[in-house]
Each structure stands twice: as structure tokens, then as C-alpha cells.
Amino acid sequence: MKKITYIFGGGRLEKIKDKDSFAKDFYYGFHLLNNNKKYDTKILEIHPFTKSKTKYLSLLQKIDTLLTKLIFLQFHFHEIYIKENLKRIKNSDILIFSNDRLAFSFFPILKFNKNIKSIVFVMGLLKEHKNLKIYQKILRPIFLSVFIKTVDKFIFLGKSEYEFALKKYPQYEEKFKFISFAVDYNFWNSNKKKTEKINNQVLFIGNDGNRNYEFIKELPKFLPEFNFIIISDQIKDYEEQENVNFVAGNWSKGYMTDKELNKFYSQSFLTILPIKNTIQPSGQSVALQSMATGTPVLISKFDGFWEKDIFINDENIFFIDHFKYDDWANLIRKLNKNPQLVEKVSMKGIDLIKNKYNLEIFVKKIEKLVETIT
């Protein structure tokens, strides 16, 4: 029996028991692998410390700070190298990291313990940064090259980011795997939308740094006849508007359950995602969740959109090229007055998620990958 340890940041363990309130999306296949008798699957959750209590951890914290400054990547040795954590991973055959930031801090273990295999979900690993110091421009690519050489497999959730990695590191092609993000279709499709008259509620959800928050703060002013629900933890200073309801929402912090979020999706006629240009597949989870509920998505075009050949404008999604307020406003009005088009895109979106971006399909690909490295 293969022993697999999933390594997550905070927020999973308390949610995993509440199956009615939370979907399985952000466990990256843990539930289904855990039900497979071939695997002994566990979770290690890394909790951040605000202040180290021992000299040992204090020293690690100083090392974290130094490495983060030198390489411009996040390190958290002081949160990881404690006895309880090391005991839990000691007998693991495979470590699966939910993001590359966690994996950086496990680098010494992965480098010197050849018996432990590793899979890392890529979350901005190859993001290019401007205004780096000279020493960061030298040290960062050196570390990334050694890190990539050390890890057994990397899973890219967006095709564009995957293709970018192949061009930048062609020598590691066998390590890179593209598996598109998938959602818990049965959970999100449980509140089936009613095919009644289209309402005027527009939904925005998001917390990552690639959302265009300034744009979403201003857009409602150009659509006073629409009601906007903005669910985010990132918009702090905003002008009160009659047609805007700001709702605090952050999955990892547990401000809102997925069950509550599902209702917001199902009660809206459109989910909008203004995304800044990035190579990362930003907005992916929100878009797929919304489509699974039957609420179509309007999203700005950007380089990192996950699969451009499968998502087609006016067929299963709505695209827009830029951030001109009038054009967004006119398109939203146009869609609101065309229930036939919205219904068509809604139904095709549901079918797409069910048949291609369903978590069960995703897990089969993860299991196949697990078998190739052991």
C-alpha cells in the first residue's frame, strides 16, 4: 500500500468533515484517493506561526527571512521543521503539495531523501517579476532550476502556463504534466438554476492578486439598473453604492461556506471576472464552479487562460478583450436582454464541466501520475 501525504496550507482539516457545506475542489483528489484501498492517504496541514517560541525555530525564522530576501521566493522552514510534522512525513512514499510555495520549504527533505517522491501543483512558480535586485536575478533562477530538477512531477492547471514552462525548461519536459483544474460537479450542480426570466444580479468573486479590483469597484456605476454582489477579502476602501453589496469572502479563512457561495451563483444571471494579464490560470475555480451551477461567465481575455481551444465565446462562455467600462456595461445589458443566448451558454457550460472538468476525471489523471513515479 502506497503511503501518500497531501500537504496543504491552513483551512482544510476543519472543512473536510463538513461534506454538506464544502465542495471537494481544493483537495486536489484527496477524497477519492483516500477511498482507494491501494493508498494510505493522509493530510498534513501547515499552520503559520506569528512568533517562534524556541531558539531553534527563531533561527529557522531568520533563515526564512534571509532566503526570502535573497531569492525573492517564500520560505517557511520555521513552520515546517518541527518534530510533529517530520514524524508524519517520515514514512511517506509520496508527498503531494497543493502549491509550490509550500514545496520550497521542503526542498532539503526532497533533495536528500531519495525514497520520498514528490508531486507539486504549480501556483505561480514561473511568474516573472519586475524590479528584482541584481542578486535576486542571479539567485532566483539558480534555485528554481535546482528545485525543478529535484521534484519528481509538476502539475500545471493551465495549458498556457504549462506551455510556457516547456519553452523555458525544455530539459525537464518529462517532469511537467498538464491536468486542468476540475470542480466537484455534483456539489455545485445541486442547486439547479430555474429557467425563469433573467434577473439583474451580477456576481464577482475573487481574492488573488490577478483580479482587477479597481475595475470591479467602478463598473457598477456604469450599470445602475443592475445589482452587484462582490465577494472578496481584497477590497478594503470602496465607495458606498446603492446597487452594490460587498460581502467578505475568503475560502481559506472560512468566511463563507461553499453551500452559501452556491446560492450566490445560482441566484445570479452572470458571473464576471476581470482578470489582469498573467500567465497564471487566474479565475479558473470561480469560472468552473459558476458554469457548473448553470450561471454563465463573462471573463476578460488574458495570456494564462487555461484552455483557449475548448472555451468558445458565445458557446460556453463570454469573452471580452479589454477593460473599457462602456463596453463591459453594453455587453452585460445585451446579454441580459438575450435570454436565449444566456440559456444556450448556460446549458453548454454545464455539459462541459460535467464531461471534462469533473473532479472524478481529474482524480483518474492524478492516480495515473502517482503510479508512474512509484
C-alpha positions as CSV (number, residue, x, y, z in Angstrom):
1,M,0.0,0.0,0.0
2,K,1.5,3.3,-1.1
3,K,1.6,6.0,1.7
4,I,0.6,9.4,0.3
5,T,0.7,12.6,2.3
6,Y,-1.1,15.7,1.0
7,I,0.5,18.9,2.2
8,F,-1.8,21.9,2.5
9,G,-1.8,25.3,4.0
10,G,-4.4,26.0,6.7
11,G,-8.2,25.7,6.4
12,R,-8.7,22.1,5.1
13,L,-9.0,19.8,8.1
14,E,-11.9,21.7,9.7
15,K,-13.8,21.7,6.4
16,I,-13.2,18.2,5.2
17,K,-15.7,16.7,7.8
18,D,-18.5,19.1,6.7
19,K,-19.4,17.4,3.3
20,D,-22.7,19.3,3.1
21,S,-21.2,22.7,3.3
22,F,-17.9,22.4,1.4
23,A,-17.0,21.1,-2.1
24,K,-14.0,18.8,-2.7
25,D,-12.4,21.2,-5.3
26,F,-9.4,22.4,-3.3
27,Y,-8.3,19.0,-2.0
28,Y,-6.9,18.0,-5.4
29,G,-8.2,14.5,-5.5
30,F,-7.6,13.6,-1.8
31,H,-11.1,12.3,-1.1
32,L,-11.2,9.8,-4.0
33,L,-7.6,8.6,-3.5
34,N,-8.4,8.2,0.2
35,N,-11.3,5.9,-0.7
36,N,-9.0,3.8,-2.9
37,K,-7.7,0.7,-0.9
38,K,-4.4,0.9,-2.9
39,Y,-3.4,4.0,-0.9
40,D,-2.9,5.1,2.7
41,T,-3.7,8.8,2.2
42,K,-3.3,11.5,4.9
43,I,-3.2,15.2,5.2
44,L,-0.5,17.4,6.8
45,E,-1.7,20.9,7.3
46,I,0.9,23.6,7.8
47,H,-0.2,26.4,10.2
48,P,1.6,29.7,10.2
49,F,3.4,30.9,13.3
50,T,3.4,34.6,14.2
51,K,6.4,34.3,16.5
52,S,8.8,31.4,17.1
53,K,8.9,30.2,20.8
54,T,12.3,28.4,20.8
55,K,15.8,29.4,19.8
56,Y,15.7,26.6,17.2
57,L,12.5,28.0,15.5
58,S,13.7,31.5,15.9
59,L,16.9,30.6,14.0
60,L,14.8,29.0,11.2
61,Q,12.6,32.1,11.0
62,K,15.7,34.2,10.5
63,I,16.8,31.8,7.7
64,D,13.4,32.1,6.2
65,T,13.7,35.9,6.1
66,L,17.2,35.8,4.7
67,L,16.3,33.4,1.9
68,T,13.1,35.2,1.0
69,K,15.1,38.4,0.6
70,L,17.9,36.8,-1.4
71,I,15.9,34.7,-3.7
72,F,12.5,36.5,-3.7
73,L,10.6,33.3,-3.0
74,Q,8.7,32.5,0.1
75,F,10.3,30.1,2.7
76,H,8.7,28.8,5.8
77,F,11.2,26.4,7.5
78,H,10.1,27.5,11.0
79,E,6.5,26.4,10.3
80,I,7.5,23.0,8.9
81,Y,10.6,21.7,10.6
82,I,9.0,20.7,13.9
83,K,9.0,17.2,15.4
84,E,5.3,16.5,14.8
85,N,5.5,17.4,11.1
86,L,8.7,15.4,10.5
87,K,7.2,12.3,12.1
88,R,4.2,12.5,9.8
89,I,6.1,12.6,6.6
90,K,8.9,10.3,7.6
91,N,7.2,7.1,6.3
92,S,5.5,8.7,3.3
93,D,6.2,7.3,-0.2
94,I,4.8,10.3,-1.9
95,L,4.3,14.0,-0.9
96,I,1.7,15.9,-2.8
97,F,2.0,19.7,-2.4
98,S,-1.0,21.9,-3.0
99,N,1.3,24.8,-4.1
100,D,4.9,25.4,-5.0
101,R,5.4,27.8,-2.1
102,L,4.9,25.0,0.4
103,A,7.2,22.8,-1.5
104,F,10.1,25.3,-1.4
105,S,10.4,24.8,2.3
106,F,10.5,21.0,1.9
107,F,13.4,21.3,-0.5
108,P,16.1,19.8,1.8
109,I,13.9,16.8,2.5
110,L,13.2,16.2,-1.2
111,K,16.8,16.8,-2.1
112,F,18.4,14.4,0.4
113,N,15.7,11.8,1.0
114,K,15.5,9.9,-2.3
115,N,13.0,7.5,-1.0
116,I,10.3,10.1,-0.9
117,K,8.7,11.0,-4.3
118,S,7.1,14.4,-4.8
119,I,4.3,16.0,-6.9
120,V,3.8,19.8,-6.8
121,F,0.8,21.7,-8.0
122,V,2.1,24.8,-9.7
123,M,0.7,28.1,-8.4
124,G,2.7,30.9,-9.9
125,L,6.1,29.1,-9.9
126,L,7.3,30.7,-13.1
127,K,5.7,34.2,-12.6
128,E,8.1,36.8,-13.8
129,H,8.8,39.8,-11.5
130,K,10.0,43.2,-12.4
131,N,12.4,45.4,-10.4
132,L,14.3,42.5,-8.9
133,K,17.6,43.3,-7.2
134,I,20.7,42.1,-9.1
135,Y,21.5,39.3,-6.6
136,Q,17.8,38.2,-6.9
137,K,18.1,38.0,-10.7
138,I,21.1,35.7,-10.2
139,L,20.0,33.5,-7.2
140,R,16.3,33.1,-8.1
141,P,16.8,31.2,-11.4
142,I,19.6,29.1,-9.9
143,F,17.4,28.0,-7.1
144,L,14.4,27.3,-9.4
145,S,16.5,25.2,-11.7
146,V,17.8,23.1,-8.8
147,F,14.3,22.9,-7.3
148,I,12.7,21.7,-10.6
149,K,15.5,19.1,-11.0
150,T,14.7,17.8,-7.5
151,V,10.9,17.5,-7.6
152,D,9.6,14.4,-9.5
153,K,6.5,15.8,-11.1
154,F,4.9,19.2,-11.5
155,I,1.2,19.6,-12.3
156,F,0.1,22.7,-14.2
157,L,-3.5,23.6,-14.0
158,G,-3.4,25.9,-17.0
159,K,-2.3,25.0,-20.5
160,S,-0.7,28.3,-21.3
161,E,1.5,28.2,-18.1
162,Y,2.4,24.6,-19.0
163,E,3.5,25.5,-22.5
164,F,5.5,28.4,-21.1
165,A,7.3,26.0,-18.7
166,L,8.1,23.7,-21.6
167,K,9.7,26.6,-23.5
168,K,11.7,27.8,-20.5
169,Y,12.8,24.5,-19.2
170,P,12.7,22.0,-22.2
171,Q,15.2,19.7,-20.4
172,Y,12.6,18.9,-17.8
173,E,9.7,18.1,-20.1
174,E,9.2,14.7,-18.6
175,K,8.6,16.3,-15.2
176,F,5.8,18.6,-16.4
177,K,2.2,17.5,-16.7
178,F,-0.9,19.5,-17.7
179,I,-4.0,18.5,-15.8
180,S,-6.7,21.1,-15.9
181,F,-8.3,22.1,-12.6
182,A,-11.6,20.4,-12.0
183,V,-14.6,21.0,-9.7
184,D,-16.9,18.9,-7.6
185,Y,-19.7,18.9,-10.2
186,N,-22.2,17.0,-8.1
187,F,-21.9,19.6,-5.3
188,W,-22.1,22.7,-7.5
189,N,-24.9,21.4,-9.7
190,S,-27.1,20.5,-6.8
191,N,-28.9,23.9,-6.9
192,K,-30.1,23.8,-10.5
193,K,-31.0,27.1,-11.9
194,K,-34.6,27.8,-12.7
195,T,-35.2,28.7,-16.4
196,E,-37.3,31.7,-15.5
197,K,-36.9,35.3,-16.5
198,I,-33.3,36.5,-16.3
199,N,-32.8,38.7,-13.2
200,N,-30.4,41.7,-12.9
201,Q,-28.0,40.3,-10.4
202,V,-24.3,40.3,-11.4
203,L,-21.7,38.4,-9.3
204,F,-18.0,38.9,-8.8
205,I,-15.8,36.6,-6.7
206,G,-12.1,36.6,-6.1
207,N,-9.1,37.2,-3.8
208,D,-6.0,36.5,-5.9
209,G,-3.6,39.3,-7.0
210,N,-4.6,38.9,-10.6
211,R,-8.1,40.2,-10.3
212,N,-8.7,43.8,-11.5
213,Y,-10.2,45.1,-8.2
214,E,-10.1,48.8,-9.3
215,F,-12.1,48.0,-12.3
216,I,-14.8,46.0,-10.4
217,K,-15.1,48.8,-7.9
218,E,-16.0,51.3,-10.6
219,L,-18.1,49.1,-13.0
220,P,-21.3,49.2,-11.1
221,K,-21.5,53.0,-11.6
222,F,-22.0,52.3,-15.3
223,L,-24.8,49.8,-14.7
224,P,-27.1,51.4,-12.1
225,E,-30.0,49.2,-13.1
226,F,-28.1,46.1,-12.1
227,N,-27.4,44.7,-8.6
228,F,-23.8,43.7,-8.0
229,I,-22.7,41.1,-5.4
230,I,-19.0,41.5,-4.8
231,I,-17.5,38.7,-2.7
232,S,-13.9,39.4,-1.8
233,D,-11.5,40.0,1.0
234,Q,-9.3,42.2,-1.0
235,I,-11.4,45.4,-1.5
236,K,-10.9,47.5,1.6
237,D,-11.6,51.0,0.5
238,Y,-14.7,51.4,-1.5
239,E,-17.4,54.0,-2.1
240,E,-20.9,53.0,-0.9
241,Q,-23.2,52.4,-3.8
242,E,-26.9,51.6,-3.8
243,N,-26.5,48.8,-6.3
244,V,-23.5,47.1,-4.7
245,N,-23.4,44.6,-1.9
246,F,-19.9,43.9,-0.7
247,V,-19.6,40.5,1.0
248,A,-16.4,39.3,2.9
249,G,-15.4,36.0,1.4
250,N,-12.2,34.0,1.7
251,W,-12.2,30.2,1.3
252,S,-9.1,29.5,3.4
253,K,-10.2,31.8,6.2
254,G,-13.7,30.2,6.2
255,Y,-15.7,33.4,6.0
256,M,-18.3,31.7,3.8
257,T,-19.2,28.0,3.1
258,D,-19.4,26.7,-0.4
259,K,-23.0,26.0,0.2
260,E,-23.6,29.7,0.8
261,L,-21.5,30.5,-2.3
262,N,-23.5,28.1,-4.4
263,K,-26.6,30.1,-3.6
264,F,-25.0,33.3,-4.8
265,Y,-24.0,31.6,-8.1
266,S,-27.5,30.2,-8.6
267,Q,-29.2,33.5,-7.9
268,S,-27.2,35.5,-10.4
269,F,-27.7,35.7,-14.1
270,L,-24.0,36.3,-14.8
271,T,-20.6,35.9,-13.1
272,I,-17.9,38.4,-14.2
273,L,-14.2,38.0,-13.9
274,P,-12.0,41.0,-14.9
275,I,-8.5,39.4,-14.9
276,K,-5.2,41.3,-15.4
277,N,-2.9,39.9,-18.0
278,T,-0.9,37.0,-16.4
279,I,0.5,33.6,-17.4
280,Q,-1.3,32.0,-14.4
281,P,-4.8,30.4,-14.8
282,S,-6.4,33.0,-12.7
283,G,-10.2,32.8,-12.1
284,Q,-10.3,29.2,-13.1
285,S,-12.0,27.8,-10.0
286,V,-14.7,30.5,-9.9
287,A,-15.4,30.2,-13.6
288,L,-15.8,26.4,-13.5
289,Q,-17.9,26.5,-10.3
290,S,-20.2,29.1,-11.8
291,M,-20.6,27.2,-15.0
292,A,-21.4,24.0,-13.1
293,T,-24.3,25.8,-11.3
294,G,-25.6,27.0,-14.7
295,T,-24.6,30.6,-14.3
296,P,-22.6,31.8,-17.4
297,V,-19.3,33.6,-17.1
298,L,-18.0,36.8,-18.6
299,I,-14.2,36.9,-18.4
300,S,-11.5,39.2,-19.9
301,K,-9.0,37.6,-22.2
302,F,-5.5,37.0,-20.8
303,D,-2.4,35.0,-21.7
304,G,-2.8,32.4,-19.0
305,F,-6.4,31.4,-19.8
306,W,-6.4,27.6,-19.1
307,E,-7.6,26.1,-22.4
308,K,-8.3,28.6,-25.2
309,D,-9.3,25.9,-27.7
310,I,-12.1,24.5,-25.6
311,F,-13.8,27.6,-24.2
312,I,-15.6,29.4,-27.1
313,N,-17.1,32.8,-27.0
314,D,-21.0,32.8,-27.1
315,E,-20.9,29.0,-27.0
316,N,-20.0,28.0,-23.4
317,I,-18.5,31.3,-22.1
318,F,-18.4,35.0,-22.8
319,F,-15.1,36.8,-23.5
320,I,-14.2,40.5,-23.6
321,D,-10.8,41.9,-24.8
322,H,-10.2,44.9,-22.6
323,F,-11.2,47.0,-19.6
324,K,-13.3,49.7,-21.1
325,Y,-16.3,50.4,-18.8
326,D,-18.7,51.2,-21.5
327,D,-18.0,48.1,-23.5
328,W,-18.5,45.9,-20.4
329,A,-21.7,47.7,-19.5
330,N,-23.1,47.4,-23.0
331,L,-22.3,43.7,-23.2
332,I,-23.9,42.9,-19.9
333,R,-27.0,44.8,-20.9
334,K,-27.0,43.0,-24.2
335,L,-26.8,39.6,-22.5
336,N,-29.5,40.5,-20.0
337,K,-31.8,41.2,-22.9
338,N,-31.0,37.9,-24.7
339,P,-32.2,35.1,-22.5
340,Q,-32.0,32.6,-25.4
341,L,-28.2,33.1,-25.8
342,V,-27.7,33.1,-22.0
343,E,-29.6,29.8,-21.7
344,K,-27.7,28.2,-24.5
345,V,-24.3,29.2,-23.0
346,S,-25.6,28.0,-19.6
347,M,-26.5,24.6,-20.8
348,K,-23.3,24.1,-22.8
349,G,-21.3,25.3,-19.9
350,I,-22.9,22.7,-17.6
351,D,-22.2,19.9,-20.1
352,L,-18.6,21.0,-20.4
353,I,-18.0,20.9,-16.7
354,K,-19.8,17.5,-16.3
355,N,-17.9,15.8,-19.1
356,K,-14.4,17.4,-19.0
357,Y,-13.8,19.4,-15.8
358,N,-15.4,17.0,-13.3
359,L,-13.4,16.1,-10.3
360,E,-13.7,12.4,-10.9
361,I,-11.9,12.7,-14.3
362,F,-9.3,14.8,-12.6
363,V,-8.6,12.2,-10.0
364,K,-8.1,9.4,-12.5
365,K,-5.3,11.5,-14.1
366,I,-3.7,12.1,-10.7
367,E,-3.8,8.4,-9.9
368,K,-2.2,7.6,-13.2
369,L,0.6,10.1,-12.4
370,V,1.1,8.6,-8.9
371,E,1.6,5.2,-10.5
372,T,4.3,6.5,-12.8
373,I,6.6,7.7,-10.1
374,T,6.5,4.8,-7.7
